[in-house]
């Protein structure tokens, strides 16, 4: 496991700690990175695009 805390990047620390927590909880779902998904700019339309892309319903 890479040492996310030595990168100085808040995003790296958040991502690694979330992955560790999900692993400890036994969660086996798929983790998606929003920056790798097609979405328009703007908060509301971006959220709608990400929800549609991932199949979210609620």
Secondary structure, 3 states (H helix, E strand, C coil): CCCHHHCCCHHHHHHHHHHHHHHHCCCCCCCCCHHHCCCCCCHHHHHHHHHHHHCCCC
